Amino acid sequence: AFHVGLARASDNPLFELILEPLTGLMLQFISVGSSSPDAAKEACSHHRAVLDAVKHGDAERAYQAMFAHLEQTERVTAQGLRAIQAENTKTGSGKD
């Protein structure tokens, strides 16, 4: 909801158009990343930082906050995927 709301608030139809097909993928990232301790808490902190910067019209701070959020998402998702791969290897799942 945060990402869609931010896209709508940007008053940039291209942002909404680009975001729409990515929404399902973002939900998968959230699902995978949620296995990491404190991932949701950290993501919410990033969301608050982005929102605060946008509310204050500080584009540079919003950019930095969003960049930090994307780095966190990448890190947490990679950790979650590694955990899934390790579990699949251990159980023999996912083999052709």
N, C-alpha and C positions, 0 to 999 in steps of 0.2 A: 504494500500500500504506500509506503514511503516513497519508493522510486516513481511510481505512477503519479502520485501527488506532486512530487518535485517536477516531473516532466510537464504536468499540466500548468503548474505555477510559473514555469519558465516562459509561458506564452510563445513557445517555439514548437510549431506543429511537427517539424522534422524530428525533434527530440522524442515526442510521443510516438511517431511512426517508427523510429529506430528501436525504441524500447519495447514496443508491443511484442515482436517475435522473440525477444530475449527474456520475457517474463517467465516462461516455463523453464528455461535454462537457469534463471536466477533461483527459482524454487528448488531445482535439483541441487544447486550449489548450497543453498541453505540447509537442505536435508543432509547432504554429505558433511557439511561443515559443522552441523549441530552436535556432532559427536565430540567435537573439541571442547574441552572445559573453557568456560567463560567466553566462548565465541559470540554468543548472542549479546551478552553484556557489552563486549568490545564493539560489536557492530552498532548497537544502539548509541554508544558513546560517539562513534563516528557520525551517525545520522544526526545527532544533536549538534555536533560541530558544524556540519554542512548547513543544517537549517538555521542555526544562529548566524552564520556568515551571510546566508541569503537574506535573512530578515534585515540585516544591517547593511545590505547592499555592498558587501565587501567581496568582490569577485575573486580577488587573489586568494583570500582566506578560504573561500568556498572551494576554489580549485585545489588548494593544498589539502583541505579536509577530505575532499572526494578522492584525491589521489591516495591519501593514507588509507581510506576505506577500501579502495580497490586493491591496494597492496595486502591489507589484512584479509580480504576475501580470497585473494589468490593463495596466500599462505595457509589459511584454514582449509580451503578446498583441497589443496595439495595434500595436507595432512590427512584429511578424511579419505581421499582416494587411496593414499598409501595404506591406510588401515584396512580399507575394503579389500585391496589387492592382497595384503598379508593374510587376511581372513580367508579369502578365496583360495590362496595357495595352501593354507593349513588344512582346509576342508576338502580340497580337490575340486571346488566349484570353479566354473568359468573355463574349464579346459575344453578344447575342441574334440 
